[in-house]
Amino acid sequence: MKGLTEKQQEILEYISEFSHREGMAPTVSEISEHFGIKAATAFAHVRALQRKGYVNRSSKARSLSLAQSEKPKNFALTLSIPVLGRISAGVPFMAEQHVERYIQIDPRSLPGHISGQKLFALQVTGESMRDLGILDGDLVVAKATEEAEIGKIIVAMVDNETTVKSLYLTDNQWELRPANPEYKSRFVPLEQLNIQGVVVALMRTY
């Protein structure tokens, strides 16, 4: 989008998507939390968008609005999702240093029950989930959560590494089960599993 930095464009898209979904504008605090940046940084980006004529803002709470003359067609139908790189233990999940890039998708292509959830994407490495159709190089989209139902495909951190596996309970331990007979399950004590998300969609580039 002309005249905007990459971060400003992402914030503008978030304001549009949030307003379309919630029926009201996000606060600066919500913008900073969503992107894992300081409130002052988020405010500076909003001010820049205001100066460039992309948003209107007053002193009232939740007063952000898109400048209609600048709003591109179908703009509100674009959802910006961060693609995370290697996630390290001890660093806040979805912190800015984890984000490699953003992908834009139509929220109507996602399950309806995840509306309003925090979403992230990871690029799959290897063929351990091949038989469930998740191949090397695919992007999995997940909703951020620390809990998951048995049988769901989850994103979890084990031994300071992020993995994508199906979740089961076996012999009073969590079983992270692959979908490829060439790989073995990993077993984790009940209190030690760090679930980061549940996979809700798959994206593949041919």
Secondary structure, DSSP 8 states (H G I E B T S, - for coil): -TT--HHHHHHHHHHHHHHHHHSS---HHHHHHHHT--HHHHHHHHHHHHHTTSEE--SSTT--EE-GGG--TTGGG-EEEEEE----TTS-TT-GGGEEEEEEE-GGGS-GGGTT--EEEEE--SSTTGGGT--TT-EEEEEE-S---TT-EEEEEETTEEEEEEEEEETTEEEEE-SSTTS--EEEEGGG-EEEEEEEEEE---
